[in-house]
Amino acid sequence: MFPHDPDHLLAAVTHAAPDAYYRRLADGPPLRFDAALDCWLATGSGVRAVLEHANLRVRPVALPVPLHLTGTACGAIFAELARMTDGARHAAARQALMRELAQVDMAALYVDTVCLAGDHLPLSAGQLNTLIFEVPLLAVAQLLGFVPADGPQIAGWTQDVVAALPVTADSATMARAELAATNLLAAFSILRPDADANQRANLIGLLMQTCEATAALLGNSVLALRASRAPVLAIHNTRRFAACDVALEGVTIREGQMVLVLLAGEAMGFGHGVHRCPGQAVAQTIVAAILSAWSGALARLTLHWHYRASPNARIPVFGDAGAA
């Protein structure tokens, strides 16, 4: 253990400088069991091996929906998400998403997002913290067909739903999320009357993925511009669960065991394999447009930052330098 290392892989997501730690992990065994986290760690060549294995799935076989979401409107959405299913259901949902995204005119999206971001300039660190979440959501809501006036409500509902995904969500958070999920489903039923339940859920899923993943990409891109370097990957980890005993890279992963997959060490912030993010080009276009619109406002901000508590996404939390 090096003295400045994070305590474990999940803590590395919010560590000030995890790169050396990640490199050392990648130089070790591709799969190793971490007793403290009670799961396998996949690093180096193990990352691709795990993400390409058909019996290492995005959810435990016995728990397709997190227990605290079961029987809720949030759970009904979660159960349909392409990124939370495998096999034929995943393939069909992903194909529908790919058809949706293939229709996006990236040049028009860029221009529209520049205009949108120009109307939402960050004039303080506090505003920047809000807007790295809000503006990408407004852009995707508009892309999906909502009129601009509906955007703030769609963005707010999405954030309420995402807040309920952690098992630690309290009763007030769950109540807000349930109302928000019901409202989102109703809004998409009106917007896309010919879409079925799976299609509507996965359109909501695009907003949900935008909420944290694109906020992380945008926030880290802001930092990269200030340091004149390439942006840090937004998503550092993902998980897989063994549907049966799996022999891989010289070890046996027992049925039901979890594998924590280090994406950051292999520069796979958008994933790999059948679950690779289908919205990468959309996310990158939105972030590039926002940065263009915000360039002047960002140059006037004097910032410090730390990272929001998260097991997967590296999201900066900004403060005004010199503020108490």
Secondary structure as UniProt FT lines:
FT   TURN            3..4
FT   HELIX           9..12
FT   TURN            13..14
FT   HELIX           19..27
FT   STRAND          31..34
FT   TURN            35..38
FT   STRAND          39..42
FT   HELIX           45..51
FT   TURN            54..55
FT   STRAND          56..57
FT   TURN            61..62
FT   HELIX           67..69
FT   TURN            70..71
FT   HELIX           73..80
FT   HELIX           82..84
FT   HELIX           87..102
FT   HELIX           106..118
FT   HELIX           125..144
FT   HELIX           148..150
FT   HELIX           151..163
FT   TURN            167..168
FT   HELIX           171..191
FT   TURN            193..194
FT   HELIX           197..209
FT   HELIX           210..214
FT   HELIX           215..227
FT   STRAND          237..242
FT   STRAND          246..248
FT   TURN            249..250
FT   STRAND          251..253
FT   TURN            255..256
FT   STRAND          258..262
FT   HELIX           264..266
FT   TURN            269..270
FT   HELIX           273..275
FT   TURN            278..279
FT   HELIX           280..299
FT   STRAND          303..307
FT   STRAND          316..320
FT   TURN            321..322
//
